[in-house]
Amino acid sequence: MYKDLKREFGLFLLIPKNIYLPLSIFGIIFLIFIILDFDEQLSYISSFIAAFITVFIISEGSFKDDYNSGYLEQKICEGESLSSYLFAKFSVNLILIFTPITLFAYLINGFGEENIFELIFSYLLMLSTLHFFFNLGSAISMKRNNSLNALLIIPLLIPFIILVEEIFIKIVLEPNLNFLMAYFIFSATFINFAVIQILKVQSK
Amino acid sequence: MILYKTSDLSYEIDSRTIFSNLDFEISSNAIYEIRGGNGSGKSSLLKILSGLNKMDNVYYDENLESNIAYLGHKNGFVEEISLRDNFNIIGASVNDTLFKKFGLSKLKNHKFFNLSFGEKRKSALVRIISSKKNVWLLDEPFAGLDKESINNLKKVFNEHIKKGVCIIMANHQEELDESVKIYLEKNV
């Protein structure tokens, strides 16, 4: 676990584009929506769309570099744990990408809401769940070098989008936050299990 | 100690037989060379031995798990960072003696993409040699190396098998005198 965390943090800190590229994409898309001057309610939709596109773009290359360099094959053949590899990737993204994106989104939208901590927590849950789902698409398309395959998993996100709309636009936290947590747990366990199996098959 | 034992091992990809009826035993303290032409299944056999493609008719020693160091066709390093950083982020020790032996000492701070094919291969081999693992699975370890490096590598191999390491390599270059050969015939 420590070895994987060290590698993933090392890669982010030694290659700065891994941090500033996602933040720039998010910032630019968000800025475009601000210039378009939507009303206040739609600014939450803007931040969702910006986050959705950002996570989609950064997840697209989640495994591609490690596959192309042979690191993934080496790791699997040496019998190392892929669960800790995925956990390390998630942790790095959560700390260095998702948290700054969340703070940025709320800095623009304002911290004036009544349930601000629940909303920030929901936003992080939303980004994490998107990350896991897009990782599945990334694992499927890793060998074919075609990121469009990742779009195949978008239908799985339709209930998730409805939940997100209820939480961030209608601000109805009960019971939607519970459902969102259930979605997160499902993606963190079952989807990651599927990703591990797909990575093994792809490396054969 | 027997690490692997196969009986009547066959392997197919998309209904195409890659190799068949393979019987051999692999023990520690020895070098094994898997030999055969292109497409004869050398890399596939290495992946079977690594446990990635586990087969029913292969006996795997129970101590093999997490004791394998694997080097495939690709080196497993990140191109955008330096050789030293590549070793540091995976927690591998930067063994100065080995770096010097393979002529890599002056390249430690160079970006990996600036190294030549042979230098990259030697770096990956240094990772394997300093890994402290007892079974080395190497896919064409001599590819891209100059004569001096090949001789150095052979010496290192001989030093390590005396320490109990088992080296299994796919190789279609010059044969090693001291190795046990496993021949694969291409099924046309």
Interface residues (C-beta under 8 A of the other chain):
Chain A: Y2 K3 K6 R7 G10 L11 L14 I15 D65 N68 S69 G70 Y71 E73 Q74 I76 C77 E78 G79 E80 K200 S203 K204
Chain B: K47 S50 G51 L52 N53 E65 S66 I68 A69 Y70 L71 G72 H73 K74 N75 G76 F77 V78 E79 E80 I81 D85 N88 I89 I90 G91 K133 L137
